Amino acid sequence: MSIGLLMPGQGSQSVGMGKSLSNSFESARLVFEEVDNTLNKHLSRIMFDGPLEELTLTQNTQPALMATSVAVARVIKESGGDIFKNAKYLAGHSLGEYSALVINDSLKLSDAAKLLDTRGKAMQESVPLGQGAMAALIGANIDQAIEIASLSKDTEVCQVANDNAPGQVVISGTKAAIDRAISISKEKGVRKTIILPVSAPFHCSLMLPAAEKMAKALEEVTFSNFKLPIISNVTAKPEFNSENIKKLLVEQVTKMVRWRETINYMVEDNVDYFMELGSGKVLAGLVKRISPDCSVLSLQEPNDLDSLFKKIL
């Protein structure tokens, strides 16, 4: 068995995330306490009890998802498991790369919390509310999505933001360009388009101001050597060098998340089992669409650990 460790990104959050872990395991509680203290706010209270509107604010969502993924990893260790046993790669969807770095012992938890707080605020501030949008093109492949984005942008911005899985591609840009893309998608026979409930148009050139802020923030942080290679969102290839990953984390803010290629890379290198660490089961669903023959286990609740230890550790 060869394992790929996956960490979710924005869209996987839900009220109650991490609460049962915190109540059941000291290692999880300490993660949430450290993040709260680092950010000087009760983020865990928002995670555990809501309201949803506050949790889905980007600057809250990003460190919250990271904290939950790290808590899962530390609970596994507290329970006697080796998170790296049979693991070959780590990969995180968008902000999930920061979670992967912490779990990989390459980035301090407190540094990741600060970076994601900065990242969330910077992304939100890059585009005035209501001027940007994102849409999922259901049934479209990557080539169709690229064509639709190109036809839609006119003098504005419209780019592919996420190549998530076959038939699930997300575009991002100005609201006017995304509206045009939805109309063009219908003409091109795309099965369905969904406007995503996001507060900013992520992973497109409109996020350049956020990328510049992240470049400065990342300069101040020290990364340690990697235990395992991390598959970069930007290149869909394994990265082993901490200085390179800093540059890629900056590029990631404006570039497409190449998730379909990321999973395919691991599968082609004989990864046959995936473990999703953190809130939700979004990545498990994407893995099944990309590579149906692979096994995948989502770990977010104490009961999930029973399956983990029976099947793997």
KOLMAR-215922 format. One record per atom (N, C-alpha, C): residue in one letter; x, y, z. Coordinates in steps of 0.1 Angstrom, whole numbers, padded with zeros to 4 digits, always signed. Each point is the difference from the previous one (the first is absolute). Example, Ala and Ser with C-alpha at 12.3 -4.5 7.8 and 13.67 -1.06 7.14 Angstrom:
BEGIN
a+0132-0057+0078/a-0009+0012+0000/a+0009+0012+0000/s-0004+0011-0007/s+0009+0011+0000/s-0008+0011+0008/
END
This chain:
BEGIN
m+0008-0012+0000/m-0008+0012+0000/m+0009+0012+0000/s-0003+0010-0009/s+0007+0013-0001/s-0010+0011+0002/i+0002+0009+0009/i-0010+0009+0004/i+0003+0015-0004/g-0010+0007-0004/g+0001+0015-0002/g-0009+0007+0011/l+0006+0009+0007/l-0007+0007+0011/l-0005+0013-0006/l-0013+0003+0001/l-0007+0011-0006/l-0006+0009+0011/m+0002+0014-0002/m-0006+0010+0009/m-0009+0009-0008/p-0013+0001+0005/p-0010+0008-0007/p+0002+0015+0000/g-0007+0007-0009/g+0000+0014-0001/g-0013+0006+0001/q-0001+0013-0003/q-0013+0007+0002/q-0012-0007-0007/g-0011+0000+0007/g-0012-0008-0005/g-0002-0012+0008/s+0010-0004+0008/s-0002-0012+0008/s-0004+0003+0015/q-0001+0013+0003/q-0003+0004+0013/q-0015-0002+0004/s-0002-0002+0013/s-0014-0002+0005/s+0000+0004+0015/v-0011+0005+0005/v-0001+0003+0014/v+0001-0014+0008/g+0008+0000+0010/g+0002-0012+0008/g+0014-0007-0003/m+0006+0005-0011/m+0013-0006-0004/m+0010+0000+0012/g+0006-0012+0003/g+0010-0001+0010/g-0005-0001+0014/k-0013+0002+0002/k-0005+0001+0014/k+0001-0014+0007/s-0004-0010-0006/s+0001-0013+0006/s+0014-0005+0003/l+0009+0004-0010/l+0014-0003+0002/l+0005+0007+0013/s-0003+0013+0001/s+0004+0008+0011/s-0005-0005+0013/n-0012-0005+0000/n-0006-0005+0013/n+0006-0014+0004/s+0005-0007-0010/s+0004-0014+0002/s+0015-0001+0002/f+0008+0009-0006/f+0015-0002+0000/f+0007+0013+0004/e+0009-0001+0009/e+0008+0012+0005/e+0008+0006-0012/s+0006-0009-0008/s+0008+0005-0011/s-0008+0009-0009/a-0012-0003-0003/a-0009+0008-0009/a-0003+0013+0008/r-0004-0001+0012/r-0003+0013+0008/r+0012+0009+0000/l+0012-0005+0001/l+0012+0009+0001/l+0002+0007-0014/v-0003-0007-0011/v+0001+0006-0013/v-0009+0012-0001/f-0013-0002+0004/f-0009+0011-0001/f+0003+0012+0009/e+0005-0004+0012/e+0004+0011+0010/e+0012+0008-0006/e+0009-0007-0006/e+0012+0007-0005/e-0004+0009-0011/v-0009-0004-0009/v-0004+0008-0011/v-0008+0012+0005/d-0009-0002+0010/d-0007+0011+0006/d+0009+0010+0006/n+0010-0005+0008/n+0009+0010+0006/n+0009+0007-0010/t+0004-0007-0010/t+0008+0007-0011/t-0007+0011-0006/l-0013-0003-0004/l-0008+0010-0007/l-0007+0010+0010/n+0001-0003+0013/n-0006+0009+0010/n-0015+0002-0002/k-0007-0012-0003/k-0014+0000-0002/k-0005-0014+0003/h-0013-0001+0003/h-0006-0013+0003/h-0005-0007-0013/l+0010-0003-0009/l-0003-0007-0013/l-0007-0013+0003/s+0005-0008+0010/s-0006-0013+0003/s-0015+0001+0004/r-0004+0011+0006/r-0014+0002+0004/r-0008+0001-0012/i+0005+0008-0010/i-0007+0001-0013/i-0001-0013-0007/m+0011-0007+0000/m+0000-0013-0007/m-0010-0010+0006/f+0000+0000+0014/f-0008-0010+0007/f-0015+0003+0000/d-0003+0013+0001/d-0014+0004+0003/d-0006+0010-0011/g+0008+0005-0009/g-0004+0009-0010/g+0000+0015+0005/p-0007+0009-0007/p-0009-0003-0011/p+0007-0003-0013/l-0007-0007-0009/l+0006-0004-0013/l+0005+0012-0007/e-0007+0011+0000/e+0004+0012-0007/e+0014+0005+0004/e+0002-0001+0013/e+0013+0004+0005/e+0011-0010-0003/l-0003-0013+0000/l+0010-0010-0003/l+0004+0001-0015/t-0010+0004-0009/t+0003+0000-0014/t+0007+0013-0004/l+0003+0009+0009/l+0009+0011-0004/l+0013-0005-0003/t+0006+0003-0011/t+0013-0006-0005/t+0011+0000+0011/q+0001+0011+0007/q+0011+0001+0010/q-0002-0009+0012/n-0013-0005+0002/n-0002-0010+0010/n+0000-0014-0005/t-0005-0002-0012/t+0000-0013-0006/t+0013-0006-0002/q+0010+0008-0005/q+0013-0006-0004/q+0007-0005+0013/p+0002+0008+0010/p+0007-0006+0012/p-0008-0011+0007/a-0013+0001-0001/a-0009-0010+0006/a+0002-0014-0006/l+0000+0000-0014/l+0002-0013-0007/l+0014-0006+0003/m+0010+0009+0000/m+0013-0004+0003/m+0001-0007+0014/a-0006+0007+0010/a+0001-0005+0013/a-0007-0013+0002/t-0011-0002-0007/t-0007-0013+0000/t+0008-0012-0006/s+0007+0003-0011/s+0008-0010-0006/s+0012-0004+0009/v+0006+0010+0006/v+0011-0002+0009/v-0004-0008+0012/a-0012+0004+0005/a-0005-0007+0012/a-0002-0015-0003/v-0006-0003-0011/v-0002-0014-0004/v+0014-0008+0000/a+0010+0006-0006/a+0013-0006-0001/a+0006-0002+0014/r-0002+0009+0009/r+0006-0001+0013/r-0008-0010+0009/v-0013-0001-0003/v-0008-0010+0007/v+0004-0014-0004/i+0003-0002-0012/i+0005-0013-0005/i+0013-0003+0007/k+0009+0009+0001/k+0013-0002+0007/k-0003-0003+0015/e-0009+0008+0007/e-0003-0002+0014/e-0006-0014+0002/s-0007-0005-0010/s-0006-0014+0001/s+0009-0011-0003/g+0013+0003-0003/g+0010-0010-0003/g+0002-0003-0014/g-0006+0008-0009/g+0002-0003-0014/g+0012+0009-0006/d+0005-0005-0011/d+0011+0007-0007/d-0006+0005-0013/i-0002+0014+0000/i-0007+0006-0012/i+0008-0002-0013/f+0014-0002+0002/f+0008-0002-0012/f+0002-0015-0004/k-0006-0009+0008/k+0002-0014-0004/k-0007-0003-0014/n+0008-0005-0009/n-0004-0003-0013/n-0003+0012-0009/a+0001+0013+0006/a-0003+0012-0008/a+0011+0003-0009/k-0003+0004-0012/k+0010+0004-0010/k+0000+0015-0004/y-0012+0006+0001/y-0001+0014-0003/y-0011+0007+0009/l+0001+0013+0001/l-0010+0008+0005/l-0005+0010-0010/a-0013+0004+0000/a-0005+0010-0009/a-0012+0007+0007/g+0000+0013-0001/g-0011+0008+0005/g-0007+0008-0011/h-0013+0001+0001/h-0007+0008-0010/h+0000+0015+0004/s+0007+0008-0008/s+0001+0014+0003/s+0006+0003+0014/l-0008+0005+0009/l+0006+0003+0013/l+0004-0013+0007/g-0005-0011-0005/g+0004-0013+0006/g+0015-0003-0001/e+0007+0007-0009/e+0014-0001-0001/e+0007+0004+0013/y-0006+0010+0007/y+0006+0005+0012/y-0002-0011+0011/s-0012-0006+0000/s-0003-0011+0009/s+0010-0012-0002/a+0003-0003-0013/a+0010-0010-0003/a+0014+0003+0005/l+0003+0013-0001/l+0014+0004+0005/l+0001-0002+0015/v-0011+0003+0008/v+0000-0002+0014/v+0001-0014+0004/i-0008-0008-0007/i-0001-0015+0003/i+0014-0006-0004/n+0006+0006-0010/n+0013-0005-0005/n+0012+0004+0009/d-0004+0007+0011/d+0011+0006+0009/d+0009+0010-0007/s-0005+0007-0010/s+0008+0009-0007/s-0003+0015+0004/l-0012+0002+0006/l-0005+0013+0003/l-0006+0000+0014/k+0003+0009+0009/k-0006+0001+0013/k-0015+0003-0001/l-0008-0006+0009/l-0014+0002+0000/l-0003+0015+0002/s+0007+0007+0009/s-0003+0014+0002/s+0003+0008-0013/d+0011-0003-0007/d+0003+0007-0012/d-0010-0002-0011/a-0005-0013-0001/a-0010-0003-0010/a-0013+0008+0003/a-0004+0001+0013/a-0012+0008+0004/a+0002+0014-0004/k+0011+0006+0003/k+0002+0014-0004/k+0000+0002-0015/l+0007-0009-0007/l+0000+0001-0015/l-0014-0001-0006/l-0008-0009+0005/l-0013-0002-0006/l-0009+0012+0004/d+0002+0005+0012/d-0008+0012+0004/d+0003+0012-0010/t+0013+0001-0002/t+0004+0011-0010/t-0005-0003-0014/r+0001-0013-0004/r-0005-0004-0013/r-0015+0002-0002/g-0008-0003+0010/g-0014+0002-0001/g-0004+0014-0001/k+0006+0009+0009/k-0002+0014-0001/k+0004+0006-0013/a+0012-0004-0005/a+0005+0006-0012/a-0008-0004-0012/m-0005-0012+0000/m-0009-0004-0011/m-0013+0007+0000/q-0006+0002+0012/q-0012+0007+0001/q+0001+0015-0004/e+0012+0006+0003/e+0002+0014-0003/e+0004+0003-0014/s+0004-0011-0008/s+0005+0002-0013/s-0011+0005-0010/v-0012-0004+0002/v-0012+0003-0009/v-0011+0005+0009/p-0006+0011-0003/p-0012+0005+0007/p-0011-0010-0001/l-0007-0002+0012/l-0011-0009+0000/l-0010+0002-0011/g-0004-0011-0007/g-0010+0001-0011/g+0006+0002-0014/q+0013+0003+0000/q+0006+0003-0013/q+0007-0012-0006/g+0001-0011+0008/g+0006-0012-0006/g-0009-0012+0002/a+0002-0011-0006/a-0008-0012+0001/a+0007-0012-0004/m-0005-0011+0004/m+0005-0013-0004/m-0012-0009-0004/a+0003-0009-0010/a-0011-0009-0004/a+0006-0014-0003/a-0008-0010+0003/a+0004-0014-0003/a-0007-0004-0013/l+0008-0006-0009/l-0005-0005-0013/l-0001-0015+0001/i-0012-0005+0003/i-0002-0014+0002/i-0002-0007-0013/g+0008-0010-0003/g+0000-0007-0012/g+0010+0005-0010/a+0007+0011+0003/a+0010+0005-0009/a+0014-0006+0003/n+0008-0002-0011/n+0014-0004+0003/n+0009+0012-0001/i+0012-0002+0003/i+0009+0012+0002/i+0002+0008-0013/d+0000-0007-0011/d+0002+0007-0013/d-0012+0009-0003/q-0012-0006+0002/q-0013+0008-0001/q+0000+0012+0009/a+0004-0001+0012/a+0000+0010+0010/a+0010+0011-0004/i+0012-0003-0005/i+0010+0010-0005/i-0006+0008-0011/e-0007-0007-0010/e-0006+0007-0011/e-0011+0009+0005/i-0008-0004+0008/i-0011+0008+0005/i+0005+0012+0007/a+0010-0002+0009/a+0006+0012+0007/a+0006+0010-0010/s+0007-0005-0010/s+0006+0009-0010/s-0011+0008-0008/l-0011-0007-0003/l-0010+0007-0008/l-0008+0010+0009/s+0001-0002+0013/s-0009+0008+0009/s+0007+0012+0005/k+0013+0001+0000/k+0007+0010+0008/k-0001+0014-0006/d-0001+0001-0014/d-0001+0013-0006/d+0012+0008+0004/t-0002+0012+0007/t+0011+0007+0005/t+0002-0002+0015/e-0007-0010+0005/e+0000-0002+0015/e+0008-0013+0003/v-0003-0005+0012/v+0008-0012+0004/v-0010-0012+0001/c+0004-0011-0006/c-0008-0013+0001/c+0010-0011-0002/q+0003-0008+0010/q+0010-0010+0000/q-0005-0013+0006/v+0006-0011-0004/v-0003-0013+0007/v+0007+0001+0014/a-0007-0002+0011/a+0005+0001+0013/a+0004-0014+0006/n-0009-0010-0003/n+0002-0013+0006/n-0004-0011-0011/d+0010-0008-0003/d-0003-0012-0008/d-0001-0011+0010/n-0012-0002+0006/n-0002-0009+0011/n-0001-0015-0003/a-0007-0003-0011/a-0002-0014-0004/a-0007+0000-0014/p+0000-0011-0007/p-0007-0001-0012/p-0015+0005+0001/g-0004+0010-0007/g-0013+0005+0000/g-0003+0010+0012/q+0011+0004+0007/q-0002+0010+0010/q+0012+0010-0001/v-0003+0011-0007/v+0010+0011-0001/v-0006+0013+0005/v+0008+0008+0007/v-0005+0013+0005/v+0007+0011-0007/i-0007+0011-0003/i+0005+0012-0006/i-0001+0011+0009/s+0008+0010-0001/s+0001+0012+0009/s+0003+0012-0008/g-0006+0012+0005/g+0003+0012-0007/g-0010+0011+0005/t-0001+0011-0009/t-0010+0010+0003/t-0014-0005-0001/k-0009+0006+0007/k-0014-0005-0001/k-0005+0000-0014/a+0002+0011-0007/a-0005+0001-0014/a+0006-0011-0009/a+0013-0003+0001/a+0006-0010-0008/a-0006-0014+0004/i-0002-0003+0012/i-0006-0012+0005/i-0014-0002-0005/d-0008+0011+0000/d-0013+0000-0005/d+0000-0004-0015/r+0009+0006-0008/r+0002-0003-0014/r+0004-0015-0002/a+0008-0005+0009/a+0005-0014-0001/a-0012-0009+0002/i-0009+0003+0009/i-0011-0009+0003/i-0009-0001-0013/s-0002+0012-0007/s-0008-0001-0012/s+0007-0008-0011/i+0013+0003-0001/i+0008-0008-0011/i+0000-0015+0004/s+0001-0003+0012/s+0000-0014+0004/s-0012-0007-0004/k-0012+0006+0000/k-0012-0006-0004/k+0001-0002-0015/e+0005+0010-0008/e+0002-0002-0014/e+0009-0011-0004/k+0010-0003+0009/k+0010-0010-0003/k-0004-0014+0005/g-0012+0000+0006/g-0005-0013+0004/g+0004-0005+0014/v+0005+0009+0008/v+0004-0004+0014/v-0013-0003+0007/r+0001-0011+0007/r-0012-0006+0006/r-0006+0009+0011/k+0008+0007+0008/k-0005+0008+0011/k+0010+0010+0004/t-0004+0012+0004/t+0009+0010+0006/t-0006+0004+0014/i+0009+0002+0009/i-0004+0003+0014/i+0009+0012+0004/i-0006+0011+0004/i+0007+0011+0006/i+0003-0004+0014/l+0013+0001+0004/l+0004-0004+0013/l-0001+0011+0010/p-0004-0004+0012/p-0003+0010+0011/p+0014+0004+0007/v+0008+0007-0008/v+0013+0004+0006/v+0000+0016+0000/s+0009+0005+0009/s+0001+0014+0002/s+0010+0007-0009/a+0008-0008-0007/a+0010+0006-0009/a+0003-0009-0011/p+0005+0005-0012/p+0004-0009-0011/p+0014-0006+0001/f+0001-0011+0006/f+0013-0006+0004/f+0007-0006-0013/h+0013-0001+0001/h+0008-0007-0010/h-0001+0006-0014/c+0000+0013+0000/c+0001+0007-0013/c+0008+0013+0002/s+0003+0007-0011/s+0009+0011+0000/s-0006+0012+0009/l-0013+0000+0003/l-0005+0010+0008/l+0006-0001+0015/m+0006-0011+0003/m+0006-0003+0013/m+0014+0005+0001/l+0005+0007-0010/l+0014+0004+0000/l+0004+0008+0012/p-0008+0010+0005/p+0003+0007+0012/p+0002-0010+0012/a-0008-0010+0001/a+0001-0010+0010/a+0013-0008-0001/a+0004-0003-0012/a+0012-0007-0003/a+0012+0008+0005/e+0000+0013-0003/e+0011+0009+0005/e+0001+0000+0015/k-0011+0001+0007/k+0000+0000+0014/k+0005-0014+0006/m-0004-0011-0007/m+0005-0013+0005/m+0015-0001-0003/a+0005+0005-0010/a+0015+0000-0003/a+0007+0006+0012/k-0005+0011+0005/k+0007+0007+0011/k-0002-0008+0013/a-0012-0005+0002/a-0002-0008+0012/a+0008-0013+0001/l+0002-0006-0012/l+0007-0013+0000/l+0015+0002+0001/e+0005+0012-0003/e+0014+0004+0002/e+0004-0001+0014/e-0009+0003+0009/e+0002+0001+0015/e+0000-0014+0007/v-0004-0010-0008/v-0002-0014+0006/v+0011-0010-0004/t+0004-0008+0010/t+0010-0010-0003/t-0007-0014-0001/f+0003-0007-0011/f-0005-0013-0003/f+0011-0010+0004/s-0004-0012+0005/s+0010-0010+0003/s-0001-0010-0012/n+0010-0010+0001/n+0001-0010-0011/n-0013-0008+0000/f-0004-0005-0012/f-0012-0009-0001/f+0003-0014+0004/k-0010-0006+0007/k+0001-0015+0002/k-0004-0007-0013/l-0011+0005-0006/l-0005-0006-0013/l-0001+0011-0010/p+0001-0003-0013/p-0003+0010-0010/p-0014+0005+0000/i-0003+0012-0003/i-0013+0006-0001/i-0003+0003-0015/i-0011-0005-0005/i-0004+0003-0013/i-0005+0014-0001/s+0006+0009-0008/s-0003+0014-0001/s-0013+0002-0008/n-0009+0008+0004/n-0012+0004-0008/n+0004+0006-0013/v+0011+0007+0000/v+0004+0008-0012/v+0005-0009-0011/t+0009-0009+0004/t+0007-0009-0010/t-0006-0014-0001/a-0008-0004+0010/a-0005-0014+0000/a+0012-0010+0000/k+0011+0004+0006/k+0012-0008+0001/k+0005+0001+0014/p+0008-0010+0005/p+0005+0000+0014/p+0010+0010+0002/e+0000+0006+0012/e+0009+0010+0004/e+0007-0004+0012/f+0014+0001+0000/f+0008-0004+0011/f+0007+0011+0008/n+0000+0012-0006/n+0008+0011+0005/n-0009+0011+0006/s+0004+0004+0012/s-0009+0010+0007/s+0001+0014-0006/e+0011+0004-0006/e+0000+0013-0007/e-0008+0000-0013/n+0000-0011-0007/n-0008-0001-0012/n-0015+0000+0004/i-0004-0006+0011/i-0014-0001+0004/i-0005+0014+0003/k+0009+0009+0006/k-0004+0014+0003/k-0004+0007-0013/k+0008-0002-0010/k-0003+0007-0013/k-0013-0006-0006/l-0002-0013+0001/l-0012-0006-0005/l-0013+0004+0008/l+0002+0002+0013/l-0012+0005+0008/l-0004+0014-0004/v+0010+0008-0004/v-0004+0014-0005/v-0007-0002-0014/e+0006-0008-0009/e-0007-0002-0013/e-0013-0006+0001/q-0002-0008+0010/q-0013-0007+0002/q-0012+0009+0001/v+0002+0012+0006/v-0010+0009+0002/v-0007+0005-0013/t+0007+0000-0010/t-0005+0005-0013/t-0001-0011-0011/k+0005-0012+0003/k+0001-0010-0010/k-0011-0011+0003/m-0002-0008-0010/m-0010-0011+0000/m+0005-0011+0010/v-0010-0005+0007/v+0003-0012+0009/v-0002-0012-0009/r+0011-0008-0002/r+0000-0011-0010/r-0002-0013+0008/w-0012-0001+0005/w-0003-0012+0009/w-0001-0013-0007/r-0007+0000-0012/r-0002-0012-0008/r+0014-0005-0003/e+0009+0008-0004/e+0014-0004-0004/e+0008-0005+0012/t-0003+0007+0012/t+0007-0004+0012/t-0003-0014+0004/i-0013-0003+0000/i-0004-0014+0003/i+0005-0010-0010/n-0001+0004-0013/n+0005-0009-0010/n+0015-0003+0001/y+0008+0011+0004/y+0014-0002+0002/y+0003-0011+0010/m-0007+0001+0011/m+0002-0010+0011/m-0004-0014-0004/v-0012-0001-0007/v-0005-0013-0004/v+0010-0006-0010/e+0006+0008-0009/e+0010-0005-0010/e+0012-0005+0007/d+0003+0006+0012/d+0011-0005+0008/d-0004-0010+0011/n-0010-0007-0003/n-0004-0012+0007/n-0007+0003+0014/v-0004+0012+0002/v-0009+0003+0012/v-0013-0006-0003/d-0005-0008+0010/d-0013-0007-0003/d-0010+0002+0012/y+0004+0008+0010/y-0008+0002+0011/y+0002+0015+0005/f-0011+0007+0001/f+0000+0014+0004/f-0006+0002+0014/m+0005+0008+0008/m-0005+0004+0013/m-0003+0015+0000/e-0012+0004+0002/e-0004+0014+0000/e-0001+0004+0015/l+0009+0009+0004/l+0001+0004+0014/l-0006+0014+0002/g-0012+0000+0007/g-0006+0013+0002/g-0015+0000-0002/s-0005+0012-0001/s-0015+0002-0001/s-0005-0004-0013/g-0012-0007+0000/g-0007-0004-0012/g+0005-0012-0007/k-0006-0002-0012/k+0004-0012-0008/k+0001+0005-0015/v+0002+0012-0002/v+0001+0006-0014/v+0011-0007-0008/l+0012-0001+0006/l+0011-0006-0007/l-0002-0015-0003/a-0006-0007+0009/a-0003-0014-0002/a-0009-0001-0013/g-0010+0008-0001/g-0008+0000-0012/g+0007+0003-0013/l+0010+0009+0001/l+0007+0004-0012/l+0010-0012-0004/v+0006-0006+0010/v+0009-0012-0003/v-0008-0011-0007/k-0012-0002+0005/k-0008-0011-0006/k-0004+0003-0015/r-0001+0013-0003/r-0003+0004-0014/r+0012-0001-0008/i+0012+0003+0005/i+0012+0000-0007/i+0005-0014-0002/s+0000-0008+0010/s+0006-0013+0000/s-0009-0010+0008/p-0011-0005-0006/p-0010-0008+0007/p+0005-0012+0006/d+0012-0006-0004/d+0005-0012+0005/d+0007+0002+0013/c+0004+0013+0004/c+0007+0002+0012/c-0009+0000+0012/s+0005-0004+0011/s-0007+0001+0013/s+0003+0013+0007/v-0010+0005+0007/v+0002+0013+0007/v-0008+0000+0013/l+0006+0005+0010/l-0006+0001+0014/l+0001+0014+0005/s-0012+0006+0004/s-0001+0013+0005/s+0001+0000+0015/l+0008+0007+0006/l+0002+0000+0015/l-0003+0014+0006/q-0011+0001+0007/q-0003+0013+0006/q-0007-0002+0014/e-0005-0012+0003/e-0006-0002+0013/e+0007-0011+0008/p-0001-0001+0013/p+0006-0011+0008/p-0003-0014-0005/n-0013-0002-0004/n-0004-0013-0005/n+0008-0004-0013/d+0004+0010-0008/d+0008-0003-0012/d+0013-0007+0003/l+0005+0002+0012/l+0013-0006+0004/l-0001-0015+0001/d-0012-0005+0003/d-0001-0015+0001/d+0002-0006-0014/s-0006+0006-0010/s+0003-0005-0014/s+0014+0001-0004/l+0006+0011+0004/l+0014+0002-0003/l+0009-0011+0006/f-0001-0002+0012/f+0009-0010+0007/f-0003-0014-0004/k-0013-0003-0004/k-0003-0014-0005/k+0005-0002-0014/k+0000+0010-0008/k+0003-0002-0014/k+0015+0003-0003/i+0006+0010+0007/i+0013+0004-0004/i+0011-0001+0010/l-0002+0007+0012/l+0010+0001+0010/l+0001-0011+0010/
END
